[in-house]
Amino acid sequence: MIRIINLQVLVAILIISFGCTGVGSDQPEGQDLFRKDNLVAWCIVPYDAKERSPEDRAEMVAGLGIQKVAYDWRKKHVAEFEREILAYQKHGLEYFAFWNEHPDAFALFEKYDMQPQIWKTLPSPEASSQEQRVAFAGKQMLPLVEITRQLGSKLGLYNHGNWGGEPDNMIAVVEWLRANADAEHVSIVYNLHHGHDHIDDFEALLGRMLPYLLCLNLNGMNSTPDPKILALGKGEHEASLLRIINQSGYDGPIGILGHQDQLDVEVALKENLQGLEDITNKF
């Protein structure tokens, strides 16, 4: 009887130990948030020096092991919207998000029963009070709030500088829309490359954004945006910022940039993947 009890105790200890140490997982402790299947390729269309076709782009992303794409575009890409969707389907990629708004894209999302996140920058209104600015910006977003509601998509307010890109202002507009337009599907997408002014206060700002955060896009970060876009691991602050993110409780998708002017986006994505791995290996 004593031997049986001791064996049971030993098995229980081993189970607890394996669970705590993550044995059986190929992800080191602290890296789970930044695992490859949680990454979103972002800014990979207009900035590609190779100007890939939708089919070549999908093959490239899949070859890197990334499973999600946030789609940015310019006017010349509108004619390719449907090809992009079909190419992602062929390669098993998730069409995760769509930048800005376009009726052709919205029609295709309905056709293919897709509900990608829609990312849109807030206006930066001029008014005599913060309350008026928040209400004005919220009212400007109402048409897109209704479109995304009908699509079944989440709407992410996207920081891109100015008043409309300040986290506290985005939070205020999200709360205004939820209170005044029953818009629980409206939240926030935050980009480090548009947040150089937030480095010193990032931990506090992230804490306030956390209940509303849909996606968090990474970037190498120096104290000043020179250059604004920098590969992960080449800046002064991204290691500490990633550690803050990792410890914040955020468990959503993580975006990595292919955006470097005049550079093959595959090269940019690879640089960021390597930099991300180098940083998180030290957690």
Phi, psi and omega in degrees: 000319181296319180297319180298315180297315180297322178295319178297318179297317181299316179299316180298319180296318180296319179299315179297317182296316179298319180295321183286327184268353178074025178298138183098349177256144178269009179254119175301153179304134179094352183258353191303319179300326186260018177297154189297326182284359174255003183269147178240124174283125187229144180063052183246005184256295186288342188258011184276116180299333179275350180046057181299153171284165175306319182293316179293323180295315180297318179297320179296312181297314179298323179296334177277353180084009176274140188248351183231144178227133167260124193262116171252160191202167171232176186305322183292345181269352184302319181295343182260003185307312184290322177300322180298314179301311183294323178294320178294319178299317181299322184262009176071027180267147174272124173282089195281320185207159179230129181280133174069215183211148176200132183297327179296319178294316181298321177296321179291324177297321176293317181302317184261010179053053181250147178228059179292155170298146174248125183252128184215135177279137176291151169291167177240080188287154172258129179202168186280347181215158177297320180301318179291321179296317179298314181295319180297313180297320178298317180294326177297331182273351188302318178302317180288329174303317181289320179299312181292327176299315180293324178289337188081019181261155171275144178252119181255119174286125196248121182287129181213042179085176177060190183302317183291351179255003178278128185308316182294327176289320177297317177300316181298320180289319175304313181294324177296316181293322178293325181281326188253346181228015179050043190255066179292345181275001180265129180216210189228141168243126184245134181244123176297326185289350171249022185230031180298329179286352184257001187303312184294329183253016190300318183299316179292318179297317178299319178300321180286326180283337193310317181295345186243003193277122179267322182203148181231116185261129188268164178194150169293138191229113165267171182296327177242150183283062181219087005276159178291316181262125185215138179296146176301137181094351181255000181253179184275331195240348189293332178298314179290325178293319178294326176295320176298314179300315183298328183265000188280340188097355175295133181227021180269188182294154180238123180267141172237144190268140166257009189274097166216120187305137176062029179233141172302124185295334176297319177296316180297316179296318179298319178299318180290321177299317179293317178297320178298316178297316181298319181290311186288337175297341181266359178292000000 
